[in-house]
């Protein structure tokens, strides 16, 4: 069965019609949210077909069982959807507890034309490796396209807006580099090949830099600059994760210079992914509580892992204890990469304050109570290694975007990443298709960028990136384009530049032991699971939408005893001879 046939099978089996009276109240996007992915290739001809939705069967009596999700990110929302769709669970018995004022976790997109728009990060989805993501969203109705699922909506949009980056790397003189060659030498290739066949068990705590100690040349190659900035790796990142990305995305290796494998959503991920999923859940009466920070979880004494109470603190600092009955479930987001994120504006830097990673602190409390719940210290103990900073530029008109288009040869939405390889901050920008926000006026344009080295002084603005205002960040970028003579004119159209400092955005890539990430459902658990980018899912890669959805599906199916449905497996591209042959050819370009 080919990939298209597999998707058609999933769509036919899992897409169901949702109640027509679901609440269409869209969340106000004035609040700033947090920033963070396909199994199957859908042919462009598929775009003309519609999902066949049928009503869900009657709810099954679960004896007043309650399910509590700690955290309101994609994983929790996906878990709630699986409860409803595959367990026929009563929505009013599902509770999502979120400490922020808005749901979405690290999938964000918010703002307005007056104050500017912001995305803390941008999620680049992938059609070949997001198996469970596409399967789930094939059963979530689009908010904008009648009788179409979110999966169809996204893939239709992506096929109509293909990516083919023509300015992937730019040098200090503002010259677009030829990146058709990966730039490897013989030693680089040998070490990459050796890594692919080395068992993970031998890589505890190792960094990428340690593996390539005998060939520092590797870090000067076109491949490293492109791979590093596409996925936000650092030299000191985990060799585990680098290896998993190489294996999981081996087919992407052969097109890394154009990023043709990037799958774009019509809008930012909040508008395109979180909003329709939340609306779906609202239609079934799922209970959402925002401004509700979980500060502790109690467990029963003795052997095994049974959550017995959840301690919740509201915005006023008042504490409530939710007692769990014997049949209730507690599913916890044990880590959030956008913890401690702060925002600035055109004239104000984003404050660097890593002192209180909320999810990391809760995870530490929980892990101290029971064996097998992982160890947050490698992930949340090194903010100077795990931070980077993004910035979102909002302009009146398209003067700046038009100059970027003329420079790169890419219209907005077609170019993916542009990286200034000799930038002291290793600055990159992304120009998405416009509009990128549902409430973005036609006369307003936005783009997004980031830098990986926030402690370094800029090439032109002589300050560390983390100390720069939005105006200074944009000034540095314009100088990298060598448009400094037009600086004043370009700045005239700027509404705002919003910096976002994220001390833990790379935390999931930190060097670790195999035991530092807990299993989704820990050994001995009767009612407790963990879902996030910080749980252990064999063969899969973190920092993706797929990881969150897969973790949620694993948790629900295991704790609810689902036997009649299967979790989509990790696609074994690393065993595909054609893919491997193409990767080998690419390594010699």
C-alpha positions as CSV (number, residue, x, y, z in Angstrom):
1,X,0.0,0.0,0.0
2,X,1.5,3.3,-1.0
3,X,1.5,6.5,1.1
4,X,-1.5,8.1,-0.7
5,X,-3.5,4.9,-0.2
6,X,-2.6,4.9,3.5
7,X,-3.8,8.4,4.0
8,X,-7.0,7.8,2.2
9,X,-7.6,4.7,4.4
10,X,-6.9,6.8,7.5
11,X,-9.2,9.6,6.3
12,X,-12.0,7.2,5.5
13,X,-11.7,5.3,8.8
14,X,-11.3,8.2,11.2
15,X,-13.0,11.3,9.8
16,X,-16.3,11.8,11.5
17,X,-18.9,14.5,11.3
18,X,-19.0,16.8,14.3
19,X,-22.1,18.4,15.8
20,X,-23.2,21.4,13.8
21,X,-24.0,23.4,17.0
22,X,-20.4,23.5,18.3
23,X,-19.5,26.9,19.6
24,X,-17.9,29.1,17.1
25,X,-16.6,31.6,19.6
26,X,-13.1,32.3,18.4
27,X,-10.7,33.2,21.1
28,X,-9.7,36.9,21.3
29,X,-6.2,37.1,20.0
30,X,-5.2,40.2,21.9
31,X,-3.3,38.2,24.4
32,X,0.2,37.1,23.5
33,X,0.5,33.3,23.5
34,X,3.3,30.8,23.4
35,X,5.2,29.5,20.4
36,X,6.0,25.0,18.8
37,X,4.9,18.9,12.6
38,X,3.2,13.9,7.4
39,X,2.8,10.7,7.7
40,X,1.6,10.4,4.2
41,X,2.0,12.1,0.9
42,X,-1.3,13.5,-0.3
43,X,-1.4,14.1,-4.0
44,X,-2.4,17.4,-5.3
45,X,-5.4,15.7,-6.9
46,X,-6.6,14.9,-3.4
47,X,-7.2,18.6,-2.8
48,X,-10.5,18.4,-4.7
49,X,-12.1,15.8,-2.4
50,X,-14.0,16.4,0.8
51,X,-14.0,14.5,4.0
52,X,-17.1,12.5,4.7
53,X,-18.1,13.3,8.3
54,X,-20.6,11.2,10.2
55,X,-21.9,11.6,13.7
56,X,-20.1,10.0,16.6
57,X,-21.8,7.1,18.4
58,X,-23.6,7.7,21.6
59,X,-21.4,8.4,24.6
60,X,-20.2,5.4,26.6
61,X,-20.9,5.4,30.3
62,X,-17.5,5.7,32.1
63,X,-19.0,5.7,35.5
64,X,-18.4,9.4,36.2
65,X,-14.7,9.0,35.5
66,X,-12.9,12.4,35.3
67,X,-9.7,13.1,33.3
68,X,-7.5,16.1,34.2
69,X,-4.9,17.5,31.9
70,X,-2.2,19.6,33.4
71,X,-1.2,22.2,30.8
72,X,-3.2,23.5,27.9
73,X,-0.9,22.9,25.0
74,X,-1.3,20.8,21.9
75,X,-0.6,17.5,23.6
76,X,-3.4,18.0,26.2
77,X,-5.9,19.2,23.5
78,X,-5.0,16.2,21.4
79,X,-5.5,13.9,24.3
80,X,-8.9,15.3,25.0
81,X,-9.8,14.8,21.3
82,X,-8.7,11.2,21.5
83,X,-10.9,10.7,24.5
84,X,-13.9,12.0,22.7
85,X,-13.3,10.4,19.3
86,X,-11.9,7.0,20.2
87,X,-13.2,6.5,23.8
88,X,-16.6,8.2,23.3
89,X,-15.9,10.1,26.5
90,X,-18.2,12.7,27.9
91,X,-16.6,16.1,27.2
92,X,-17.9,17.6,30.4
93,X,-15.8,15.1,32.3
94,X,-12.6,16.3,30.6
95,X,-10.7,19.1,32.4
96,X,-7.8,21.1,31.0
97,X,-5.9,23.2,33.5
98,X,-3.7,26.0,32.0
99,X,-1.7,28.5,33.9
100,X,-1.8,31.1,31.2
101,X,-4.7,33.2,30.0
102,X,-5.0,31.3,26.8
103,X,-4.6,27.8,25.5
104,X,-2.0,26.6,22.9
105,X,1.2,26.0,24.8
106,X,4.1,26.6,22.5
107,X,1.8,27.1,19.4
108,X,1.1,30.8,19.3
109,X,0.1,33.7,17.2
110,X,-1.6,36.8,18.5
111,X,-1.7,40.6,18.4
112,X,-3.4,43.4,16.4
113,X,-2.6,46.1,13.9
114,X,-2.2,48.8,16.5
115,X,0.4,47.0,18.8
116,X,1.8,44.6,16.2
117,X,1.6,40.8,15.9
118,X,3.9,38.2,17.4
119,X,4.8,34.6,17.0
120,X,7.3,33.4,19.6
121,X,8.2,30.6,17.2
122,X,7.1,29.0,13.9
123,X,6.3,25.4,13.5
124,X,7.4,23.9,10.2
125,X,5.2,20.8,9.7
126,X,6.3,17.9,7.6
127,X,4.1,15.8,5.3
128,X,6.0,12.5,5.5
129,X,6.8,12.3,9.3
130,X,3.7,13.6,11.1
131,X,1.8,10.4,11.0
132,X,-0.5,10.8,14.0
133,X,-0.9,14.6,13.6
134,X,-2.4,14.2,10.1
135,X,-4.6,11.3,11.2
136,X,-6.0,13.2,14.2
137,X,-6.6,16.5,12.3
138,X,-8.4,14.5,9.6
139,X,-11.2,14.3,12.1
140,X,-11.1,18.0,13.2
141,X,-13.3,20.3,11.0
142,X,-11.8,23.3,9.4
143,X,-13.2,26.6,10.6
144,X,-12.8,28.3,7.2
145,X,-13.4,25.6,4.7
146,X,-16.9,23.9,4.9
147,X,-16.9,20.1,4.8
148,X,-13.2,20.0,5.0
149,X,-10.9,18.7,7.7
150,X,-7.9,20.6,9.1
151,X,-5.6,18.0,7.6
152,X,-7.1,18.7,4.1
153,X,-7.1,22.4,4.6
154,X,-3.4,22.5,5.6
155,X,-2.2,20.1,2.9
156,X,-4.3,21.9,0.2
157,X,-2.8,25.2,1.2
158,X,0.7,23.7,1.3
159,X,0.4,22.2,-2.2
160,X,-0.8,25.5,-3.6
161,X,2.1,27.3,-1.8
162,X,5.2,25.1,-2.4
163,X,8.5,25.8,-0.7
164,X,11.7,26.2,-2.7
165,X,14.2,28.4,-0.9
166,X,16.5,30.3,-3.2
167,X,18.4,32.3,-0.6
168,X,19.1,29.7,2.1
169,X,22.5,31.0,3.2
170,X,23.8,34.6,2.8
171,X,27.4,35.7,3.5
172,X,28.8,38.8,5.2
173,X,28.7,40.8,2.0
174,X,25.1,40.1,1.4
175,X,25.7,37.5,-1.3
176,X,23.5,34.5,-1.7
177,X,25.6,31.3,-1.4
178,X,25.5,28.3,-3.6
179,X,24.4,25.5,-1.3
180,X,24.0,22.7,-3.8
181,X,27.1,21.1,-2.2
182,X,26.9,19.9,1.4
183,X,30.6,20.7,1.8
184,X,31.6,17.5,3.5
185,X,35.1,16.0,3.5
186,X,35.9,12.3,3.9
187,X,36.1,12.5,7.7
188,X,32.8,14.2,8.0
189,X,31.1,11.5,5.9
190,X,32.8,8.7,7.9
191,X,31.6,10.2,11.2
192,X,28.1,10.7,10.0
193,X,28.0,7.1,8.7
194,X,29.3,5.8,12.0
195,X,26.7,7.7,14.0
196,X,23.9,6.2,11.9
197,X,24.9,2.7,12.9
198,X,25.9,3.4,16.6
199,X,23.2,2.2,19.1
200,X,21.7,5.0,21.2
201,X,22.7,3.2,24.4
202,X,26.3,4.2,23.7
203,X,25.5,7.9,23.4
204,X,24.5,8.9,27.0
205,X,25.2,12.5,27.7
206,X,27.2,13.0,24.5
207,X,27.1,16.3,22.5
208,X,27.3,16.7,18.8
209,X,30.6,18.5,19.2
210,X,32.1,15.6,21.1
211,X,31.2,13.2,18.3
212,X,32.9,15.4,15.7
213,X,36.0,16.3,17.8
214,X,38.3,14.8,15.2
215,X,36.6,16.7,12.4
216,X,35.9,20.3,13.4
217,X,35.5,21.0,9.7
218,X,32.0,19.6,10.0
219,X,30.8,22.8,11.7
220,X,31.9,24.9,8.7
221,X,29.9,23.0,6.1
222,X,26.8,24.2,4.3
223,X,25.0,21.2,5.7
224,X,25.6,22.2,9.3
225,X,24.6,25.8,8.9
226,X,21.4,24.7,7.2
227,X,20.6,21.8,9.5
228,X,21.4,23.8,12.6
229,X,19.2,26.7,11.7
230,X,16.3,24.6,10.3
231,X,16.0,22.7,13.6
232,X,17.7,25.0,16.1
233,X,20.5,22.6,17.1
234,X,23.7,23.8,18.8
235,X,27.1,22.2,18.9
236,X,26.4,21.3,22.5
237,X,23.0,19.7,21.8
238,X,22.3,16.1,22.4
239,X,23.9,13.6,20.0
240,X,20.8,11.4,20.7
241,X,18.5,14.0,19.2
242,X,20.8,14.8,16.3
243,X,20.9,11.1,15.4
244,X,17.2,10.7,15.7
245,X,16.6,13.7,13.4
246,X,19.1,12.3,10.9
247,X,17.2,9.0,10.9
248,X,13.7,10.3,11.0
249,X,14.3,13.1,8.5
250,X,16.8,11.2,6.3
251,X,14.7,11.9,3.2
252,X,14.9,15.7,4.1
253,X,18.7,15.5,4.0
254,X,18.5,15.4,0.2
255,X,16.5,18.6,0.0
256,X,17.8,20.6,2.9
257,X,19.1,23.4,0.7
258,X,15.6,24.2,-0.6
259,X,13.5,23.1,2.3
260,X,10.9,21.6,-0.1
261,X,9.8,19.3,2.7
262,X,8.4,22.1,4.8
263,X,4.6,22.0,5.2
264,X,3.1,25.4,5.9
265,X,-0.2,26.1,7.6
266,X,-2.5,28.8,6.1
267,X,-2.0,31.0,9.2
268,X,0.2,30.8,12.3
269,X,-0.2,27.6,14.2
270,X,-2.5,29.1,16.8
271,X,-5.1,30.1,14.2
272,X,-4.6,27.1,12.0
273,X,-4.1,24.3,14.5
274,X,-5.1,25.3,18.1
275,X,-8.2,27.3,17.3
276,X,-10.0,24.6,15.3
277,X,-9.0,21.9,17.8
278,X,-10.3,24.0,20.8
279,X,-13.5,24.8,18.9
280,X,-14.0,21.0,18.3
281,X,-13.5,20.3,22.0
282,X,-15.8,23.1,23.0
283,X,-18.6,21.6,20.9
284,X,-18.4,18.5,23.2
285,X,-18.4,20.5,26.4
286,X,-14.8,20.1,27.5
287,X,-14.0,22.1,30.6
288,X,-11.2,24.6,30.1
289,X,-9.7,26.5,33.1
290,X,-7.1,29.2,32.3
291,X,-5.2,31.2,34.9
292,X,-5.1,27.8,36.8
293,X,-1.5,26.9,37.6
294,X,-0.9,23.4,38.8
295,X,1.8,23.7,41.6
296,X,1.9,20.1,42.9
297,X,0.5,16.6,42.4
298,X,0.1,14.1,45.3
299,X,0.5,10.3,44.9
300,X,-0.7,7.4,47.1
301,X,1.9,5.9,49.4
302,X,3.4,2.6,48.6
303,X,4.5,0.9,45.4
304,X,3.2,1.9,42.1
305,X,2.2,5.3,40.8
306,X,-1.3,6.5,41.5
307,X,-2.0,10.2,41.5
308,X,-4.4,11.2,44.3
309,X,-4.7,15.0,44.2
310,X,-3.9,18.0,42.1
311,X,-3.0,21.4,43.7
312,X,-4.1,24.3,41.6
313,X,-3.4,28.0,42.2
314,X,-5.5,30.7,40.6
315,X,-4.4,34.2,39.4
316,X,-5.0,35.6,42.9
317,X,-2.7,33.0,44.5
318,X,-5.5,31.1,46.1
319,X,-5.0,27.3,46.2
320,X,-7.5,24.6,45.5
321,X,-7.0,20.9,45.9
322,X,-8.7,18.6,43.4
323,X,-9.1,15.1,44.9
324,X,-8.9,12.3,42.4
325,X,-11.3,9.3,42.8
326,X,-10.1,5.8,42.1
327,X,-11.1,5.8,38.4
328,X,-9.9,9.3,37.6
329,X,-6.9,10.1,35.4
330,X,-4.2,12.7,35.6
331,X,-2.2,13.5,32.5
332,X,0.6,16.0,33.0
333,X,2.6,18.1,30.6
334,X,6.0,17.6,32.3
335,X,7.9,20.3,30.5
336,X,7.3,23.4,28.3
337,X,10.0,24.8,26.1
338,X,8.6,28.3,26.2
339,X,8.7,28.5,30.0
340,X,9.9,31.9,31.3
341,X,9.5,33.6,27.9
342,X,9.3,37.4,27.9
343,X,8.4,40.0,25.3
344,X,9.7,43.4,24.5
345,X,8.7,46.0,21.9
346,X,10.2,48.4,19.4
347,X,11.9,50.4,22.2
348,X,12.2,47.8,25.0
349,X,14.3,44.6,25.1
350,X,12.8,41.3,26.2
351,X,14.1,40.6,29.7
352,X,16.2,37.5,30.1
353,X,14.9,35.9,33.3
354,X,15.2,32.1,33.5
355,X,14.7,32.0,37.3
356,X,11.3,30.2,37.4
357,X,10.6,27.6,34.7
358,X,7.1,26.7,36.0
359,X,6.7,23.3,34.3
360,X,10.3,22.3,35.1
361,X,9.7,23.1,38.8
362,X,6.5,21.1,38.9
363,X,8.3,18.2,37.1
364,X,11.0,18.3,39.8
365,X,8.5,18.1,42.6
366,X,6.7,15.1,41.0
367,X,9.9,13.3,40.1
368,X,11.1,13.5,43.7
369,X,8.1,11.6,44.8
370,X,8.2,8.5,42.7
371,X,10.8,6.5,40.7
372,X,10.5,6.4,37.0
373,X,9.3,10.0,36.5
374,X,12.4,11.3,34.8
375,X,14.9,14.0,35.7
376,X,14.3,17.7,34.6
377,X,17.7,18.9,35.6
378,X,19.5,18.3,32.3
379,X,16.8,20.2,30.5
380,X,15.9,23.1,32.8
381,X,19.2,23.5,34.5
382,X,21.3,25.3,31.8
383,X,19.4,28.3,30.4
384,X,22.6,29.9,29.1
385,X,22.8,26.9,26.7
386,X,19.1,26.5,25.9
387,X,18.1,30.1,25.1
388,X,17.5,31.9,21.9
389,X,15.6,34.9,20.9
390,X,12.9,35.5,18.2
391,X,11.4,38.8,16.9
392,X,8.3,39.5,14.9
393,X,8.2,42.6,12.6
394,X,4.8,44.3,11.7
395,X,4.8,46.8,8.9
396,X,2.2,49.1,7.2
397,X,2.4,48.2,3.6
398,X,4.8,45.8,1.9
399,X,7.9,47.9,1.2
400,X,10.2,45.8,3.3
401,X,8.7,42.5,2.3
402,X,9.0,43.5,-1.4
403,X,12.7,44.2,-1.0
404,X,13.2,40.8,0.7
405,X,11.3,39.2,-2.2
406,X,13.4,40.9,-4.8
407,X,16.6,40.0,-3.0
408,X,15.7,36.3,-2.5
409,X,13.6,35.5,-5.5
410,X,11.0,34.0,-3.2
411,X,7.5,35.4,-2.8
412,X,6.2,35.4,0.8
413,X,5.5,31.8,1.9
414,X,7.8,30.1,-0.6
415,X,11.3,30.7,0.8
416,X,11.3,29.1,4.3
417,X,14.5,30.1,6.1
418,X,17.1,32.7,5.1
419,X,20.2,32.5,7.3
420,X,23.1,35.1,7.6
421,X,25.8,32.5,8.2
422,X,28.4,35.0,9.4
423,X,26.0,36.9,11.7
424,X,27.4,36.9,15.2
425,X,23.8,36.0,16.4
426,X,23.4,33.5,13.6
427,X,20.3,35.4,12.5
428,X,17.6,33.8,10.3
429,X,14.3,35.1,9.0
430,X,11.1,33.5,7.7
431,X,8.6,35.4,5.5
432,X,5.3,33.5,5.6
433,X,2.5,33.8,3.1
434,X,0.4,36.8,3.9
435,X,-1.8,37.3,5.8
436,X,-0.3,35.2,8.6
437,X,-2.9,36.1,11.2
438,X,-6.7,35.8,10.9
439,X,-7.1,39.4,12.0
440,X,-4.3,40.8,9.9
441,X,-5.5,43.6,7.6
442,X,-4.7,43.5,3.9
443,X,-2.5,46.6,4.2
444,X,-0.3,45.1,6.9
445,X,2.6,42.6,6.5
446,X,4.6,40.6,9.0
447,X,7.7,38.4,9.1
448,X,9.5,36.5,11.8
449,X,13.2,35.9,12.7
450,X,15.5,34.6,15.3
451,X,19.1,34.4,16.5
452,X,20.7,31.4,18.2
453,X,23.6,33.3,20.0
454,X,21.9,35.9,22.2
455,X,25.0,36.6,24.3
456,X,27.1,37.7,21.4
457,X,27.5,41.4,20.3
458,X,26.0,42.2,17.0
459,X,28.0,42.8,13.8
460,X,26.6,46.3,13.5
461,X,24.6,47.0,16.6
462,X,27.3,46.7,19.3
463,X,25.2,45.0,22.0
464,X,24.4,41.4,22.9
465,X,21.2,40.3,21.1
466,X,19.4,39.8,24.4
467,X,19.9,43.4,25.3
468,X,18.5,44.8,22.1
469,X,15.2,46.6,21.5
470,X,13.0,45.5,18.6
471,X,14.3,48.5,16.6
472,X,17.9,47.5,17.2
473,X,17.2,43.9,16.1
474,X,15.6,45.1,12.8
475,X,18.5,47.6,12.3
476,X,21.0,44.7,12.6
477,X,19.0,42.7,10.0
478,X,18.8,45.6,7.5
479,X,22.6,46.0,7.8
480,X,23.1,42.3,7.0
481,X,21.1,43.0,3.8
482,X,23.4,46.0,3.3
483,X,20.4,48.3,2.9
484,X,21.6,50.7,5.6
485,X,21.3,53.7,3.2
486,X,17.5,53.0,3.2
487,X,17.2,52.4,6.9
488,X,15.2,55.5,7.8
489,X,12.7,55.0,5.0
490,X,12.2,51.4,5.8
491,X,11.7,52.1,9.5
492,X,9.0,54.6,8.7
493,X,6.6,51.8,7.9
494,X,7.3,49.7,11.0
495,X,4.4,49.4,13.4
496,X,6.4,47.3,15.9
497,X,9.1,44.8,16.3
498,X,8.4,42.4,19.2
499,X,11.4,40.5,20.6
500,X,10.8,37.3,22.5
501,X,13.5,35.9,24.8
502,X,13.0,32.2,25.5
503,X,15.5,30.8,28.1
504,X,14.4,27.1,27.6
505,X,13.4,27.0,23.9
506,X,16.2,24.5,23.1
507,X,15.9,22.5,26.4
508,X,14.5,19.4,24.8
509,X,17.8,19.1,22.8
510,X,20.0,19.0,25.9
511,X,22.5,16.2,26.4
512,X,20.9,13.5,28.6
513,X,20.8,9.9,29.7
514,X,18.3,7.5,28.4
515,X,16.6,7.5,31.8
516,X,16.2,11.3,32.0
517,X,13.1,11.4,29.9
518,X,10.2,9.4,31.5
519,X,8.0,7.0,29.6
520,X,4.6,8.4,28.6
521,X,2.9,5.9,31.0
522,X,5.6,5.2,33.6
523,X,6.1,1.6,34.9
524,X,3.6,0.9,37.7
525,X,1.3,3.7,36.9
526,X,-2.4,3.1,37.4
527,X,-3.8,6.5,36.4
528,X,-0.9,8.9,35.6
529,X,0.9,9.8,32.4
530,X,3.2,12.5,31.1
531,X,2.9,14.1,27.7
532,X,5.3,16.7,26.2
533,X,8.5,17.1,24.3
534,X,10.3,15.7,27.4
535,X,8.9,12.2,27.4
536,X,10.6,9.2,25.8
537,X,9.1,7.9,22.6
538,X,11.5,5.5,20.9
539,X,12.7,6.5,17.4
540,X,10.7,9.7,17.3
541,X,12.1,13.3,17.2
542,X,11.3,16.1,19.7
543,X,10.5,19.7,18.9
544,X,7.6,18.7,16.6
545,X,3.8,18.8,16.6
546,X,3.9,15.1,15.9
547,X,5.7,14.3,19.2
548,X,3.0,16.0,21.2
549,X,0.1,14.3,19.4
550,X,1.8,10.9,19.5
551,X,2.5,11.2,23.2
552,X,-1.1,12.1,23.8
553,X,-2.4,9.2,21.8
554,X,-0.1,6.8,23.6
555,X,-1.3,8.1,27.0
556,X,-5.0,7.8,26.2
557,X,-4.8,4.4,24.5
558,X,-2.8,2.9,27.4
559,X,-4.7,4.4,30.3
560,X,-8.1,3.8,28.7
561,X,-7.3,0.4,27.4
562,X,-8.0,1.1,23.8
563,X,-7.5,-2.1,21.8
564,X,-9.4,-1.6,18.6
565,X,-7.3,1.2,17.2
566,X,-3.6,1.5,16.4
567,X,-1.1,4.3,16.9
568,X,0.5,5.2,13.6
569,X,4.0,3.9,13.7
570,X,7.2,5.9,13.0
571,X,7.7,5.7,9.2
572,X,11.0,3.7,8.7
573,X,12.6,6.0,6.1
574,X,16.0,5.0,7.5
575,X,15.4,1.5,6.0
576,X,14.3,2.8,2.6
577,X,17.0,1.9,0.1
578,X,16.0,4.6,-2.3
579,X,16.0,7.3,0.4
580,X,19.4,6.1,1.7
581,X,20.8,6.0,-1.8
582,X,19.7,9.6,-2.5
583,X,21.1,10.7,0.9
584,X,24.5,9.1,0.0
585,X,24.6,10.9,-3.3
586,X,23.8,14.2,-1.6
587,X,26.7,13.7,0.9
588,X,29.1,13.7,-2.1
589,X,27.7,16.8,-3.7
